[in-house]
């Protein structure tokens, strides 16, 4: 009887050691330590109202981060998602307002989705068919999308939104009151972020396309030799990123009660930094939904903690830049150490 117990103990220790060596575990520990530090400076951090506020602030970036995660794992870099989000949402609002229909909020999502798919497919066409670098393509399509909407559709911020959008903004899953923070509600849009995470998690973990995305990020030539349909995979990647961007765009309009054709401009660095901080490799082949979520939450804590401890908000850009450098360098250093260890073992 002692042997099975000892083997079970050894297996548990091995599993625990494996978990503690993951990038996600390091990020989770960092979140706990940072939360304790901020909470000691300002006890309002530990309130449920503050948690709801942080989740609300993270919702839009969380949806966008799932699309960025898939692109990064495949070895690409997409910086067009803010433009796709803004354009899809603005077009949906203009179309439904012009039709004079008192549409519910789901109609705005329904109208925005085709624009997200179209713009994502446009990225995939240039990247897959013409083998152009993803960064250059998405830089070009982002500028083109912003310019097209501003010139042909409109350049005015719309504040008088339809009643369906306004009522959605006022909805709440739960409302709490705190003497230090005040009233705060958990908005239903958090369910969209959770749904986006589940869809991407299932895609990456349980589908052949998901395995192809990781293979493509590791080596395009090896993925092709393995029999993966690279063109189909790339169309799925960028179309999905476009769909998630359009959902995030409409959510942004609803939460802030205005439709801005240049909304979310400049947020690409923050979202990419969160995903990279969560363990996704810029070079591709590595990344998880859990890691991206933890990275996003860590960025959100960093931003909110600056406000809570009285540091000017201008430092947010500095913090995000540091997070991006750290997120990219730590996995690279770890990989370099592993390669040196393997090399020394081979020589011995």
Short mmCIF file of the C-alpha atoms (twelve columns), coordinates in Angstrom:
data_MODEL
# 
_entry.id   MODEL 
# 
loop_
_atom_site.group_PDB 
_atom_site.id 
_atom_site.type_symbol 
_atom_site.label_atom_id 
_atom_site.label_alt_id 
_atom_site.label_comp_id 
_atom_site.label_asym_id 
_atom_site.label_seq_id 
_atom_site.Cartn_x 
_atom_site.Cartn_y 
_atom_site.Cartn_z 
_atom_site.pdbx_PDB_model_num 
ATOM 1   C CA . UNK A 1   0.000   0.000  0.000   1 
ATOM 2   C CA . UNK A 2   2.951   2.358  0.644   1 
ATOM 3   C CA . UNK A 3   4.101   2.376  -2.972  1 
ATOM 4   C CA . UNK A 4   0.848   3.751  -4.448  1 
ATOM 5   C CA . UNK A 5   0.783   6.451  -1.744  1 
ATOM 6   C CA . UNK A 6   4.363   7.479  -2.416  1 
ATOM 7   C CA . UNK A 7   3.799   7.584  -6.167  1 
ATOM 8   C CA . UNK A 8   0.628   9.636  -5.638  1 
ATOM 9   C CA . UNK A 9   2.582   12.048 -3.411  1 
ATOM 10  C CA . UNK A 10  5.372   12.313 -5.987  1 
ATOM 11  C CA . UNK A 11  2.829   12.964 -8.731  1 
ATOM 12  C CA . UNK A 12  1.160   15.711 -6.695  1 
ATOM 13  C CA . UNK A 13  4.512   17.369 -5.955  1 
ATOM 14  C CA . UNK A 14  5.465   17.199 -9.643  1 
ATOM 15  C CA . UNK A 15  2.134   18.725 -10.652 1 
ATOM 16  C CA . UNK A 16  2.457   21.491 -8.038  1 
ATOM 17  C CA . UNK A 17  5.995   22.251 -9.197  1 
ATOM 18  C CA . UNK A 18  4.818   22.381 -12.792 1 
ATOM 19  C CA . UNK A 19  2.038   24.849 -11.926 1 
ATOM 20  C CA . UNK A 20  4.363   27.135 -9.954  1 
ATOM 21  C CA . UNK A 21  6.744   27.318 -12.904 1 
ATOM 22  C CA . UNK A 22  4.090   28.616 -15.305 1 
ATOM 23  C CA . UNK A 23  3.935   32.247 -16.394 1 
ATOM 24  C CA . UNK A 24  0.288   32.420 -15.304 1 
ATOM 25  C CA . UNK A 25  1.244   31.509 -11.719 1 
ATOM 26  C CA . UNK A 26  3.840   34.294 -11.623 1 
ATOM 27  C CA . UNK A 27  1.264   36.828 -12.877 1 
ATOM 28  C CA . UNK A 28  -1.306  35.604 -10.333 1 
ATOM 29  C CA . UNK A 29  1.185   36.002 -7.467  1 
ATOM 30  C CA . UNK A 30  2.103   39.469 -8.756  1 
ATOM 31  C CA . UNK A 31  -1.584  40.440 -8.770  1 
ATOM 32  C CA . UNK A 32  -1.983  39.274 -5.161  1 
ATOM 33  C CA . UNK A 33  1.128   41.146 -3.966  1 
ATOM 34  C CA . UNK A 34  0.189   44.336 -5.830  1 
ATOM 35  C CA . UNK A 35  -3.387  44.153 -4.537  1 
ATOM 36  C CA . UNK A 36  -2.188  43.858 -0.945  1 
ATOM 37  C CA . UNK A 37  0.213   46.781 -1.400  1 
ATOM 38  C CA . UNK A 38  -2.450  49.041 -2.933  1 
ATOM 39  C CA . UNK A 39  -5.012  47.972 -0.341  1 
ATOM 40  C CA . UNK A 40  -2.686  48.916 2.493   1 
ATOM 41  C CA . UNK A 41  -2.276  52.403 1.005   1 
ATOM 42  C CA . UNK A 42  -5.974  52.841 0.221   1 
ATOM 43  C CA . UNK A 43  -8.443  50.387 1.876   1 
ATOM 44  C CA . UNK A 44  -11.116 51.362 -0.675  1 
ATOM 45  C CA . UNK A 45  -9.320  49.066 -3.111  1 
ATOM 46  C CA . UNK A 46  -10.741 45.993 -1.346  1 
ATOM 47  C CA . UNK A 47  -14.359 47.139 -1.699  1 
ATOM 48  C CA . UNK A 48  -16.794 45.277 -3.938  1 
ATOM 49  C CA . UNK A 49  -17.678 48.579 -5.580  1 
ATOM 50  C CA . UNK A 50  -14.068 49.068 -6.677  1 
ATOM 51  C CA . UNK A 51  -13.972 45.496 -8.021  1 
ATOM 52  C CA . UNK A 52  -17.091 46.181 -10.093 1 
ATOM 53  C CA . UNK A 53  -15.550 49.392 -11.424 1 
ATOM 54  C CA . UNK A 54  -12.356 47.585 -12.451 1 
ATOM 55  C CA . UNK A 55  -14.318 44.830 -14.189 1 
ATOM 56  C CA . UNK A 56  -16.359 47.433 -16.031 1 
ATOM 57  C CA . UNK A 57  -13.181 49.244 -17.119 1 
ATOM 58  C CA . UNK A 58  -11.622 45.967 -18.273 1 
ATOM 59  C CA . UNK A 59  -14.607 44.700 -20.259 1 
ATOM 60  C CA . UNK A 60  -13.913 46.386 -23.595 1 
ATOM 61  C CA . UNK A 61  -10.190 45.681 -23.530 1 
ATOM 62  C CA . UNK A 62  -10.938 42.133 -22.393 1 
ATOM 63  C CA . UNK A 63  -13.011 41.421 -25.498 1 
ATOM 64  C CA . UNK A 64  -10.345 42.980 -27.707 1 
ATOM 65  C CA . UNK A 65  -7.602  41.025 -25.915 1 
ATOM 66  C CA . UNK A 66  -9.116  37.702 -26.970 1 
ATOM 67  C CA . UNK A 67  -8.752  38.631 -30.638 1 
ATOM 68  C CA . UNK A 68  -5.229  39.944 -30.079 1 
ATOM 69  C CA . UNK A 69  -4.312  36.697 -28.293 1 
ATOM 70  C CA . UNK A 70  -5.260  34.539 -31.279 1 
ATOM 71  C CA . UNK A 71  -3.334  36.785 -33.660 1 
ATOM 72  C CA . UNK A 72  -0.197  36.813 -31.475 1 
ATOM 73  C CA . UNK A 73  -0.231  33.029 -31.043 1 
ATOM 74  C CA . UNK A 74  -0.278  32.675 -34.835 1 
ATOM 75  C CA . UNK A 75  2.854   34.820 -35.077 1 
ATOM 76  C CA . UNK A 76  1.126   37.963 -36.361 1 
ATOM 77  C CA . UNK A 77  0.611   41.427 -34.901 1 
ATOM 78  C CA . UNK A 78  -2.710  43.228 -35.384 1 
ATOM 79  C CA . UNK A 79  -2.972  46.957 -34.642 1 
ATOM 80  C CA . UNK A 80  -6.150  47.561 -36.652 1 
ATOM 81  C CA . UNK A 81  -8.629  46.267 -34.057 1 
ATOM 82  C CA . UNK A 82  -9.345  49.714 -32.499 1 
ATOM 83  C CA . UNK A 83  -10.187 51.092 -35.951 1 
ATOM 84  C CA . UNK A 84  -12.402 48.075 -36.719 1 
ATOM 85  C CA . UNK A 85  -14.169 48.475 -33.367 1 
ATOM 86  C CA . UNK A 86  -14.797 52.201 -33.836 1 
ATOM 87  C CA . UNK A 87  -15.871 51.904 -37.475 1 
ATOM 88  C CA . UNK A 88  -18.221 48.941 -36.915 1 
ATOM 89  C CA . UNK A 89  -19.928 50.578 -33.948 1 
ATOM 90  C CA . UNK A 90  -20.204 54.008 -35.576 1 
ATOM 91  C CA . UNK A 91  -21.627 52.559 -38.797 1 
ATOM 92  C CA . UNK A 92  -24.192 50.483 -36.904 1 
ATOM 93  C CA . UNK A 93  -25.363 53.523 -34.936 1 
ATOM 94  C CA . UNK A 94  -25.578 55.716 -38.058 1 
ATOM 95  C CA . UNK A 95  -27.514 53.056 -39.993 1 
ATOM 96  C CA . UNK A 96  -30.067 52.372 -37.247 1 
ATOM 97  C CA . UNK A 97  -30.502 56.056 -36.444 1 
ATOM 98  C CA . UNK A 98  -31.075 56.826 -40.130 1 
ATOM 99  C CA . UNK A 99  -33.736 54.100 -40.309 1 
ATOM 100 C CA . UNK A 100 -35.632 55.752 -37.405 1 
ATOM 101 C CA . UNK A 101 -36.186 52.361 -35.806 1 
ATOM 102 C CA . UNK A 102 -36.213 52.121 -32.007 1 
ATOM 103 C CA . UNK A 103 -34.061 49.019 -32.123 1 
ATOM 104 C CA . UNK A 104 -32.937 47.021 -29.091 1 
ATOM 105 C CA . UNK A 105 -29.246 46.850 -28.305 1 
ATOM 106 C CA . UNK A 106 -28.767 43.424 -29.900 1 
ATOM 107 C CA . UNK A 107 -29.676 44.981 -33.264 1 
ATOM 108 C CA . UNK A 108 -26.599 47.238 -33.027 1 
ATOM 109 C CA . UNK A 109 -24.407 44.190 -32.472 1 
ATOM 110 C CA . UNK A 110 -26.099 42.416 -35.362 1 
ATOM 111 C CA . UNK A 111 -25.478 45.321 -37.756 1 
ATOM 112 C CA . UNK A 112 -21.880 45.817 -36.579 1 
ATOM 113 C CA . UNK A 113 -20.795 42.163 -36.953 1 
ATOM 114 C CA . UNK A 114 -20.694 42.080 -40.788 1 
ATOM 115 C CA . UNK A 115 -18.423 45.133 -40.820 1 
ATOM 116 C CA . UNK A 116 -16.083 43.425 -38.369 1 
ATOM 117 C CA . UNK A 117 -16.001 40.278 -40.494 1 
ATOM 118 C CA . UNK A 118 -15.432 42.298 -43.683 1 
ATOM 119 C CA . UNK A 119 -12.535 44.322 -42.269 1 
ATOM 120 C CA . UNK A 120 -10.987 41.255 -40.635 1 
ATOM 121 C CA . UNK A 121 -11.254 39.352 -43.909 1 
ATOM 122 C CA . UNK A 122 -9.582  42.265 -45.692 1 
ATOM 123 C CA . UNK A 123 -6.608  41.911 -43.342 1 
ATOM 124 C CA . UNK A 124 -6.505  38.158 -43.938 1 
ATOM 125 C CA . UNK A 125 -6.584  38.618 -47.720 1 
ATOM 126 C CA . UNK A 126 -3.486  40.805 -47.794 1 
ATOM 127 C CA . UNK A 127 -1.656  38.698 -45.225 1 
ATOM 128 C CA . UNK A 128 -2.524  35.258 -46.581 1 
ATOM 129 C CA . UNK A 129 -2.768  35.720 -50.333 1 
ATOM 130 C CA . UNK A 130 0.023   38.249 -50.805 1 
ATOM 131 C CA . UNK A 131 2.212   37.113 -47.859 1 
ATOM 132 C CA . UNK A 132 2.576   40.674 -46.560 1 
ATOM 133 C CA . UNK A 133 3.727   41.322 -42.961 1 
ATOM 134 C CA . UNK A 134 0.748   41.452 -40.606 1 
ATOM 135 C CA . UNK A 135 2.004   44.570 -38.811 1 
ATOM 136 C CA . UNK A 136 2.318   46.558 -42.048 1 
ATOM 137 C CA . UNK A 137 -1.052  45.374 -43.357 1 
ATOM 138 C CA . UNK A 138 -2.948  46.181 -40.176 1 
ATOM 139 C CA . UNK A 139 -1.245  49.566 -39.850 1 
ATOM 140 C CA . UNK A 140 -2.437  50.356 -43.369 1 
ATOM 141 C CA . UNK A 141 -5.988  49.072 -42.922 1 
ATOM 142 C CA . UNK A 142 -6.316  50.897 -39.595 1 
ATOM 143 C CA . UNK A 143 -5.419  54.230 -41.169 1 
ATOM 144 C CA . UNK A 144 -7.606  53.475 -44.175 1 
ATOM 145 C CA . UNK A 145 -10.592 52.540 -41.993 1 
ATOM 146 C CA . UNK A 146 -10.376 55.647 -39.823 1 
ATOM 147 C CA . UNK A 147 -9.992  57.857 -42.888 1 
ATOM 148 C CA . UNK A 148 -12.886 56.245 -44.760 1 
ATOM 149 C CA . UNK A 149 -15.300 56.602 -41.845 1 
ATOM 150 C CA . UNK A 150 -14.310 60.201 -41.091 1 
ATOM 151 C CA . UNK A 151 -14.597 61.306 -44.715 1 
ATOM 152 C CA . UNK A 152 -17.551 59.298 -46.051 1 
ATOM 153 C CA . UNK A 153 -19.655 58.461 -42.978 1 
ATOM 154 C CA . UNK A 154 -19.172 61.288 -40.498 1 
ATOM 155 C CA . UNK A 155 -16.744 62.925 -38.127 1 
ATOM 156 C CA . UNK A 156 -19.117 64.092 -35.408 1 
ATOM 157 C CA . UNK A 157 -19.449 62.409 -32.028 1 
ATOM 158 C CA . UNK A 158 -23.052 61.221 -31.579 1 
ATOM 159 C CA . UNK A 159 -24.464 61.725 -28.088 1 
ATOM 160 C CA . UNK A 160 -28.197 61.446 -28.733 1 
ATOM 161 C CA . UNK A 161 -28.265 57.659 -28.989 1 
ATOM 162 C CA . UNK A 162 -31.373 55.504 -29.515 1 
ATOM 163 C CA . UNK A 163 -33.326 54.494 -26.414 1 
ATOM 164 C CA . UNK A 164 -32.306 50.840 -26.773 1 
ATOM 165 C CA . UNK A 165 -28.647 51.754 -26.357 1 
ATOM 166 C CA . UNK A 166 -29.387 54.075 -23.421 1 
ATOM 167 C CA . UNK A 167 -31.467 51.474 -21.579 1 
ATOM 168 C CA . UNK A 168 -28.686 48.903 -22.052 1 
ATOM 169 C CA . UNK A 169 -26.169 51.287 -20.501 1 
ATOM 170 C CA . UNK A 170 -28.390 51.590 -17.420 1 
ATOM 171 C CA . UNK A 171 -28.815 47.831 -16.942 1 
ATOM 172 C CA . UNK A 172 -27.145 46.060 -14.038 1 
ATOM 173 C CA . UNK A 173 -26.599 42.492 -12.876 1 
ATOM 174 C CA . UNK A 174 -25.890 43.672 -9.324  1 
ATOM 175 C CA . UNK A 175 -25.570 47.026 -7.569  1 
ATOM 176 C CA . UNK A 176 -23.658 47.706 -4.359  1 
ATOM 177 C CA . UNK A 177 -23.204 50.775 -2.193  1 
ATOM 178 C CA . UNK A 178 -19.961 51.618 -0.415  1 
ATOM 179 C CA . UNK A 179 -19.441 54.603 1.920   1 
ATOM 180 C CA . UNK A 180 -15.986 55.283 0.448   1 
ATOM 181 C CA . UNK A 181 -16.569 54.547 -3.243  1 
ATOM 182 C CA . UNK A 182 -20.304 55.134 -3.599  1 
ATOM 183 C CA . UNK A 183 -22.720 53.190 -5.802  1 
ATOM 184 C CA . UNK A 184 -21.288 50.764 -8.326  1 
ATOM 185 C CA . UNK A 185 -22.958 48.207 -10.563 1 
ATOM 186 C CA . UNK A 186 -21.858 45.082 -12.382 1 
ATOM 187 C CA . UNK A 187 -22.817 45.674 -16.012 1 
ATOM 188 C CA . UNK A 188 -24.173 42.791 -18.147 1 
ATOM 189 C CA . UNK A 189 -21.427 43.438 -20.715 1 
ATOM 190 C CA . UNK A 190 -19.120 41.431 -18.437 1 
ATOM 191 C CA . UNK A 191 -20.950 38.374 -19.795 1 
ATOM 192 C CA . UNK A 192 -19.780 39.270 -23.310 1 
ATOM 193 C CA . UNK A 193 -16.156 39.292 -22.115 1 
ATOM 194 C CA . UNK A 194 -16.612 35.911 -20.436 1 
ATOM 195 C CA . UNK A 195 -18.288 34.496 -23.554 1 
ATOM 196 C CA . UNK A 196 -15.443 35.775 -25.760 1 
ATOM 197 C CA . UNK A 197 -12.914 34.109 -23.470 1 
ATOM 198 C CA . UNK A 198 -14.803 30.801 -23.529 1 
ATOM 199 C CA . UNK A 199 -15.095 30.786 -27.322 1 
ATOM 200 C CA . UNK A 200 -11.385 31.489 -27.811 1 
ATOM 201 C CA . UNK A 201 -10.445 28.933 -25.130 1 
ATOM 202 C CA . UNK A 202 -12.518 26.210 -26.820 1 
ATOM 203 C CA . UNK A 203 -11.120 27.173 -30.232 1 
ATOM 204 C CA . UNK A 204 -7.505  26.971 -29.067 1 
ATOM 205 C CA . UNK A 205 -7.796  23.906 -26.852 1 
ATOM 206 C CA . UNK A 206 -10.290 21.597 -28.534 1 
ATOM 207 C CA . UNK A 207 -10.289 22.277 -32.278 1 
ATOM 208 C CA . UNK A 208 -8.013  21.367 -35.150 1 
ATOM 209 C CA . UNK A 209 -7.897  25.033 -36.176 1 
ATOM 210 C CA . UNK A 210 -6.672  25.895 -32.689 1 
ATOM 211 C CA . UNK A 211 -3.803  23.422 -32.994 1 
ATOM 212 C CA . UNK A 212 -3.078  24.898 -36.399 1 
ATOM 213 C CA . UNK A 213 -2.895  28.406 -34.901 1 
ATOM 214 C CA . UNK A 214 -0.205  27.273 -32.451 1 
ATOM 215 C CA . UNK A 215 1.605   25.381 -35.216 1 
ATOM 216 C CA . UNK A 216 1.505   28.438 -37.485 1 
ATOM 217 C CA . UNK A 217 3.035   30.559 -34.732 1 
ATOM 218 C CA . UNK A 218 5.785   28.015 -34.172 1 
ATOM 219 C CA . UNK A 219 6.764   27.602 -37.830 1 
ATOM 220 C CA . UNK A 220 4.724   28.297 -40.927 1 
ATOM 221 C CA . UNK A 221 6.711   25.794 -43.004 1 
ATOM 222 C CA . UNK A 222 6.322   23.046 -40.397 1 
ATOM 223 C CA . UNK A 223 2.587   23.764 -40.139 1 
ATOM 224 C CA . UNK A 224 2.205   23.464 -43.915 1 
ATOM 225 C CA . UNK A 225 4.149   20.189 -43.959 1 
ATOM 226 C CA . UNK A 226 1.905   18.891 -41.181 1 
ATOM 227 C CA . UNK A 227 -1.104  19.323 -43.454 1 
ATOM 228 C CA . UNK A 228 -2.748  22.386 -41.913 1 
ATOM 229 C CA . UNK A 229 -4.731  24.628 -44.259 1 
ATOM 230 C CA . UNK A 230 -2.800  27.805 -43.490 1 
ATOM 231 C CA . UNK A 231 -4.950  30.075 -45.639 1 
ATOM 232 C CA . UNK A 232 -8.161  28.936 -43.941 1 
ATOM 233 C CA . UNK A 233 -6.575  29.313 -40.502 1 
ATOM 234 C CA . UNK A 234 -5.444  32.878 -41.247 1 
ATOM 235 C CA . UNK A 235 -8.912  33.833 -42.472 1 
ATOM 236 C CA . UNK A 236 -10.405 32.411 -39.264 1 
ATOM 237 C CA . UNK A 237 -7.857  34.290 -37.118 1 
ATOM 238 C CA . UNK A 238 -8.397  37.749 -38.589 1 
ATOM 239 C CA . UNK A 239 -12.136 37.342 -39.118 1 
ATOM 240 C CA . UNK A 240 -12.510 36.346 -35.467 1 
ATOM 241 C CA . UNK A 241 -10.408 39.343 -34.426 1 
ATOM 242 C CA . UNK A 242 -12.717 41.543 -36.512 1 
ATOM 243 C CA . UNK A 243 -15.856 40.054 -34.967 1 
ATOM 244 C CA . UNK A 244 -14.564 40.554 -31.428 1 
ATOM 245 C CA . UNK A 245 -13.505 44.107 -32.297 1 
ATOM 246 C CA . UNK A 246 -16.996 44.951 -33.563 1 
ATOM 247 C CA . UNK A 247 -18.547 43.537 -30.369 1 
ATOM 248 C CA . UNK A 248 -16.135 45.586 -28.266 1 
ATOM 249 C CA . UNK A 249 -16.920 48.696 -30.319 1 
ATOM 250 C CA . UNK A 250 -20.678 48.496 -29.752 1 
ATOM 251 C CA . UNK A 251 -20.080 47.765 -26.066 1 
ATOM 252 C CA . UNK A 252 -17.894 50.854 -25.828 1 
ATOM 253 C CA . UNK A 253 -20.633 52.995 -27.382 1 
ATOM 254 C CA . UNK A 254 -23.201 51.615 -24.942 1 
ATOM 255 C CA . UNK A 255 -21.086 52.018 -21.802 1 
ATOM 256 C CA . UNK A 256 -19.962 55.573 -22.604 1 
ATOM 257 C CA . UNK A 257 -23.242 56.662 -24.283 1 
ATOM 258 C CA . UNK A 258 -21.602 58.209 -27.325 1 
ATOM 259 C CA . UNK A 259 -20.524 57.038 -30.770 1 
ATOM 260 C CA . UNK A 260 -17.122 58.400 -31.736 1 
ATOM 261 C CA . UNK A 261 -15.660 57.547 -35.183 1 
ATOM 262 C CA . UNK A 262 -12.151 57.810 -33.690 1 
ATOM 263 C CA . UNK A 263 -12.910 55.950 -30.465 1 
ATOM 264 C CA . UNK A 264 -10.330 53.587 -28.963 1 
ATOM 265 C CA . UNK A 265 -7.563  55.141 -31.068 1 
ATOM 266 C CA . UNK A 266 -4.252  54.492 -29.334 1 
ATOM 267 C CA . UNK A 267 -5.499  51.610 -27.166 1 
ATOM 268 C CA . UNK A 268 -3.731  48.936 -29.224 1 
ATOM 269 C CA . UNK A 269 -0.529  49.266 -27.179 1 
ATOM 270 C CA . UNK A 270 -2.367  48.727 -23.897 1 
ATOM 271 C CA . UNK A 271 -4.232  45.629 -25.101 1 
ATOM 272 C CA . UNK A 272 -1.151  44.072 -26.708 1 
ATOM 273 C CA . UNK A 273 0.865   44.821 -23.537 1 
ATOM 274 C CA . UNK A 274 -1.743  43.010 -21.422 1 
ATOM 275 C CA . UNK A 275 -1.718  39.915 -23.641 1 
ATOM 276 C CA . UNK A 276 2.097   39.832 -23.816 1 
ATOM 277 C CA . UNK A 277 2.330   40.348 -20.060 1 
ATOM 278 C CA . UNK A 278 0.052   37.319 -19.729 1 
ATOM 279 C CA . UNK A 279 2.610   35.110 -21.461 1 
ATOM 280 C CA . UNK A 280 1.791   35.339 -25.168 1 
ATOM 281 C CA . UNK A 281 4.945   35.427 -27.284 1 
ATOM 282 C CA . UNK A 282 5.384   38.245 -29.783 1 
ATOM 283 C CA . UNK A 283 7.090   35.708 -32.057 1 
ATOM 284 C CA . UNK A 284 4.098   33.365 -31.884 1 
ATOM 285 C CA . UNK A 285 3.436   29.802 -30.767 1 
ATOM 286 C CA . UNK A 286 2.656   30.539 -27.125 1 
ATOM 287 C CA . UNK A 287 -0.235  32.061 -25.172 1 
ATOM 288 C CA . UNK A 288 -3.328  31.142 -23.156 1 
ATOM 289 C CA . UNK A 289 -6.723  32.676 -22.423 1 
ATOM 290 C CA . UNK A 290 -6.062  32.500 -18.674 1 
ATOM 291 C CA . UNK A 291 -2.727  34.261 -19.102 1 
ATOM 292 C CA . UNK A 292 -4.273  37.006 -21.248 1 
ATOM 293 C CA . UNK A 293 -7.021  37.528 -18.671 1 
ATOM 294 C CA . UNK A 294 -4.517  37.751 -15.832 1 
ATOM 295 C CA . UNK A 295 -2.334  40.141 -17.826 1 
ATOM 296 C CA . UNK A 296 -5.323  42.359 -18.537 1 
ATOM 297 C CA . UNK A 297 -6.357  42.363 -14.888 1 
ATOM 298 C CA . UNK A 298 -2.799  43.233 -13.834 1 
ATOM 299 C CA . UNK A 299 -2.754  46.207 -16.232 1 
ATOM 300 C CA . UNK A 300 -6.157  47.291 -14.887 1 
ATOM 301 C CA . UNK A 301 -4.883  47.098 -11.311 1 
ATOM 302 C CA . UNK A 302 -1.789  49.114 -12.237 1 
ATOM 303 C CA . UNK A 303 -3.917  51.847 -13.799 1 
ATOM 304 C CA . UNK A 304 -6.468  52.007 -10.980 1 
ATOM 305 C CA . UNK A 305 -3.795  51.855 -8.275  1 
ATOM 306 C CA . UNK A 306 -2.155  54.984 -9.683  1 
ATOM 307 C CA . UNK A 307 -5.408  56.842 -9.164  1 
ATOM 308 C CA . UNK A 308 -6.057  55.346 -5.721  1 
ATOM 309 C CA . UNK A 309 -2.609  56.274 -4.379  1 
ATOM 310 C CA . UNK A 310 -2.749  59.776 -5.901  1 
ATOM 311 C CA . UNK A 311 -0.246  59.392 -8.755  1 
ATOM 312 C CA . UNK A 312 -1.071  61.477 -11.900 1 
ATOM 313 C CA . UNK A 313 -2.809  59.540 -14.661 1 
ATOM 314 C CA . UNK A 314 -0.101  60.565 -17.165 1 
ATOM 315 C CA . UNK A 315 2.068   57.847 -15.606 1 
ATOM 316 C CA . UNK A 316 -0.283  55.205 -17.014 1 
ATOM 317 C CA . UNK A 317 1.567   55.283 -20.342 1 
ATOM 318 C CA . UNK A 318 4.867   54.767 -18.528 1 
ATOM 319 C CA . UNK A 319 3.461   51.787 -16.621 1 
ATOM 320 C CA . UNK A 320 2.035   50.213 -19.776 1 
ATOM 321 C CA . UNK A 321 5.335   50.661 -21.614 1 
ATOM 322 C CA . UNK A 322 7.228   49.009 -18.759 1 
ATOM 323 C CA . UNK A 323 4.694   46.168 -18.679 1 
ATOM 324 C CA . UNK A 324 5.138   45.565 -22.409 1 
ATOM 325 C CA . UNK A 325 8.934   45.421 -22.114 1 
ATOM 326 C CA . UNK A 326 8.805   43.159 -19.062 1 
ATOM 327 C CA . UNK A 327 6.188   40.896 -20.618 1 
ATOM 328 C CA . UNK A 328 8.285   40.426 -23.740 1 
ATOM 329 C CA . UNK A 329 11.666  40.096 -22.029 1 
ATOM 330 C CA . UNK A 330 10.872  37.671 -19.199 1 
ATOM 331 C CA . UNK A 331 9.774   34.767 -21.470 1 
ATOM 332 C CA . UNK A 332 12.744  35.480 -23.764 1 
ATOM 333 C CA . UNK A 333 15.182  35.323 -20.833 1 
ATOM 334 C CA . UNK A 334 13.551  32.123 -19.577 1 
ATOM 335 C CA . UNK A 335 13.758  30.548 -23.041 1 
ATOM 336 C CA . UNK A 336 17.406  31.567 -23.369 1 
ATOM 337 C CA . UNK A 337 18.243  29.915 -20.036 1 
ATOM 338 C CA . UNK A 338 16.502  26.696 -21.083 1 
ATOM 339 C CA . UNK A 339 18.444  26.641 -24.359 1 
ATOM 340 C CA . UNK A 340 21.741  27.115 -22.489 1 
ATOM 341 C CA . UNK A 341 20.840  24.308 -20.081 1 
ATOM 342 C CA . UNK A 342 20.000  21.978 -22.964 1 
ATOM 343 C CA . UNK A 343 23.217  22.893 -24.735 1 
ATOM 344 C CA . UNK A 344 25.308  22.196 -21.653 1 
ATOM 345 C CA . UNK A 345 23.506  18.880 -21.100 1 
ATOM 346 C CA . UNK A 346 24.173  17.874 -24.710 1 
ATOM 347 C CA . UNK A 347 27.890  18.693 -24.390 1 
ATOM 348 C CA . UNK A 348 28.200  16.651 -21.208 1 
# 
